[in-house]
Amino acid sequence: MIFHVDEYRCERCGTCAAVCPMGIIIWENRETLPRPATGAEKLCINCGHCLAVCPQSALELAVMPIDQCPKIVPAATADSGAYAALVKSRRSIRVYKKEKVEKEIIAALIDIARYAPTGKNTQQLNWLVIQGRDRLDPLVEHGIDWMRDMVTKKHPMAAGFGMEGIIAAHEAGDDIILRNAPCLVVVSGPKSYPGTTVDAVIALATFELAAAAEGLGTCWAGFFHIACSMWPPLMEALQLPRGHIPGFSMMLGRAKFRHKRVPLRKPARIDWRL
Ligand SMILES: Cc1cc2nc3c(=O)[nH]c(=O)nc-3n(C[C@H](O)[C@H](O)[C@H](O)COP(=O)(O)O)c2cc1C
């Protein structure tokens, strides 16, 4: 059975059926227990909403024992003011201290980010954590080779991104591609899955805020990401899981400098149709 309902606890309210995204829980009336629809096993995406919403904790999925699903403590979730302050105070960090980030801290950040939504709850992302300049410098070198190739070919992106300047900075010992960060996180997913980029970006956006809350600095690695998609030697060097493409990458480390103010942003452009 795909899910089990405790008939003594269940008050037959039908909330589980109302929230099921796939509509595979049948609930008829206040007299009947909810039951799986025909073919529910194949359609269920294991999102856990049914057990998470049940007011009596009367339902559990075969793959998700209820006692392993923590209770939500309202006081422990961020209030909107704290969340707004975190979002507004987060900055892209481009000057890092040399020190590495502790593996336990990175694991804890990923443990938060894995709760970010994924298309159809597929959860197919892979987190590649590369730490240390001895590992990162060769990747930057591939990125620079890609830029040299773009400049040689007079690709419009070369001028648009100022690649000649980035190459010159590299030759002078500066790293514009990964900003000398001590750590890089590459989130990948199956090439065959159309949601890889979106899922990876949502996961990294979640990771980034979790990192900021932990006092760590991050920066989206846009140059690096484009280089991955255009320069096969870089992809080869990354050794992603078979069949995976990079969804996006993020630098991580401790900021050398602290930001003390929030820069201005453009007002949101909103078309209200109320
Ligand atoms: C998709 C994306 C790619 C980015 N790529 C880079 C990059 O390669 N190098 C860099 O220094 N900053 C990169 N950034 C950082 C942006 O420049 C930065 O978010 C923007 O200037 C606003 O600054 P803030 O993040 O401090 O608010 C990227 C940001 C995004 C969202």
The ligand as a MOL file (V3000), in Angstrom:
LIG
                    3D

  0  0  0     0  0            999 V3000
M  V30 BEGIN CTAB
M  V30 COUNTS 31 33 0 0 0
M  V30 BEGIN ATOM
M  V30 1 C 23.3640 34.4380 -12.8580 0
M  V30 2 C 24.4260 35.2670 -12.2000 0
M  V30 3 C 25.7340 35.1640 -12.6210 0
M  V30 4 C 26.7190 35.9190 -12.0090 0
M  V30 5 N 28.0170 35.7470 -12.3710 0
M  V30 6 C 28.9920 36.4450 -11.7480 0
M  V30 7 C 30.3780 36.2290 -12.0570 0
M  V30 8 O 30.7300 35.3840 -12.8990 0
M  V30 9 N 31.3110 36.9670 -11.4080 0
M  V30 10 C 30.9670 37.8890 -10.4710 0
M  V30 11 O 31.8480 38.5080 -9.9070 0
M  V30 12 N 29.6650 38.1060 -10.1210 0
M  V30 13 C 28.6880 37.3950 -10.7340 0
M  V30 14 N 27.3650 37.5880 -10.3780 0
M  V30 15 C 27.0330 38.5440 -9.3100 0
M  V30 16 C 26.2560 39.7800 -9.8100 0
M  V30 17 O 27.1300 40.6450 -10.4780 0
M  V30 18 C 25.6250 40.4110 -8.5670 0
M  V30 19 O 24.6270 39.5700 -8.0820 0
M  V30 20 C 25.0120 41.7890 -8.8470 0
M  V30 21 O 26.0000 42.7170 -9.2250 0
M  V30 22 C 24.2840 42.3440 -7.6210 0
M  V30 23 O 25.1480 42.4060 -6.5110 0
M  V30 24 P 24.7950 41.6330 -5.1540 0
M  V30 25 O 24.7500 40.1570 -5.4710 0
M  V30 26 O 25.9030 41.9520 -4.2000 0
M  V30 27 O 23.4720 42.1050 -4.6750 0
M  V30 28 C 26.3760 36.8230 -10.9720 0
M  V30 29 C 25.0510 36.9050 -10.5440 0
M  V30 30 C 24.0850 36.1270 -11.1290 0
M  V30 31 C 22.6770 36.1980 -10.6070 0
M  V30 END ATOM
M  V30 BEGIN BOND
M  V30 1 1 1 2
M  V30 2 1 2 3
M  V30 3 2 2 30
M  V30 4 2 3 4
M  V30 5 1 4 5
M  V30 6 1 4 28
M  V30 7 2 5 6
M  V30 8 1 6 7
M  V30 9 1 6 13
M  V30 10 2 7 8
M  V30 11 1 7 9
M  V30 12 1 9 10
M  V30 13 2 10 11
M  V30 14 1 10 12
M  V30 15 2 12 13
M  V30 16 1 13 14
M  V30 17 1 14 15
M  V30 18 1 14 28
M  V30 19 1 15 16
M  V30 20 1 16 17
M  V30 21 1 16 18
M  V30 22 1 18 19
M  V30 23 1 18 20
M  V30 24 1 20 21
M  V30 25 1 20 22
M  V30 26 1 22 23
M  V30 27 1 23 24
M  V30 28 2 24 25
M  V30 29 1 24 26
M  V30 30 1 24 27
M  V30 31 2 28 29
M  V30 32 1 29 30
M  V30 33 1 30 31
M  V30 END BOND
M  V30 END CTAB
M  END
